[in-house]
Amino acid sequence: GGQATSAPERPGKWTAALFTQFYRSLNKERKKILGAWIKNKAGVTDVDLIKLLALKNGKVLGGILSGFAFSAKQLGFDVSDVYERRKVQKESGRLNEYHLTDEFRAIAEKCRGR
C-alpha cells in the first residue's frame, strides 16, 4: 500500500498497546502534563500547567497541548478521547481546567502503574 493520507479508522477503545504507542509519541513536556493529569483526578488548570512546565504564558501551553491532538490523530482517536477542557471560576478568575476522559484515565493508570 501507499502512504495513507487520512487518519486511521478510529479503533473504538483505548487498549494498553494503543496507550503505549500514544505515550511513546509524546515529548518530555507532554509526558509531564499527562503525569499531572493522571495524579490529579479533580483536574489541572492551565495556570497549574504553566507553573509545572515553567512556561512564559498560555500561548506556549496551547502549542504544547496541540501535540496531544496530533498524537491522538495518529492512532485514529480525537483529542476529546484523551482529555476535556472545562471553563471554571476560581478566585483568580476564569480558568481552563483539564480532565482526562474516564476511559483514557483507566488505561493510563493501568499502564503507568499509578
N, C-alpha and C positions, 0 to 999 in steps of 0.2 A: 504493500500500500504506500501511497504518497504521504505528503505532510497533511495532517489534519488541520483544517483552518478554523473549525468551530470547537467550542469547549466539548469535552466528552459528555456523554449522556449522564445525567445525574444518577449516581449509584443508589440513591434512596436512603441509605443509612450509613452512619459512621461506623467503621469497624476498626479494630486495633491496627490492621495493616494500613488502612487509609489515614488514620490519625498519625501513624509513624511517618508516612510519606509527607503529610502536611507539616508535621513538626520539623522534619529534616529540611524542608524548603524555607523555613523561617530563619532570618538573620538573628544575631545576638539580641538586638533591641526588642524584636518581636517575641523572642523566647522569654525575655524578661517580663514583657507585658502579659503574655499568656500565663506565666507563673503567678503574677499578681492576681489575674482573673480567677485562676484555679483556687488560690488561697483565700480570696475574699468573696464569699458567696453573696454577700449583701451588695456587691457591686463596687466598682472603682471609678472615681470621677476623672475627668480629663486633667484636672489640677493635680490629682494624685499621680497620674501617669507622667505628666510634665516633670514633676519633682523626682519621681522614680528614675527617669532617664536623664535628668538634669538638662532639659531642653530649654531653648530660648523662649518658645511660645507655642501656642496651639496649632499654628500653621505647620510647624515642623512635625508635630504629633500627627496631624492629618495625613501627611505624606507617609509616615511610618505605618499608620493604620490601614492605608490603602493597600499595603503589601499583603494584608490578610485576605483581602478580596481576590488579589491576583493568585495567591496560593490556593485558595478555595476553588477558584475557577479552573485551575489546572487539573483538579480532581473531579470536576463536574458539579461542585457544590456552589452555592451562593454564599456571600459573606453573612447573610442572615441565618445560615445554617451553623455559623460559628458563634456569633455574638449579636446582641441587640443593644442599641443606644437609646437611652431614655433621658428626657429632659427632667431635671429635678431642681427644686428650690432649696438652696442651702443658705446659711447665714451670710455667706459671701456673695450670694446672688444665684442666678440661674446657671446650672452646670449641666454638662453631659455626663451621664453615668452609664458605664458599660457592664453588661451581664452576659456570661456565656449562656447559650441555649442549654436546656436540660439534657438533651441528647448528647451534645458535644461535651458538656461538663462530665457526664457519666463516663464516657470513653477516655477523656483526658485524665480523670482521676485514676481510672483503672490502669492506664498506660504509664502515667508519670509516678505511680506508686504513692499517692498522697492519701 
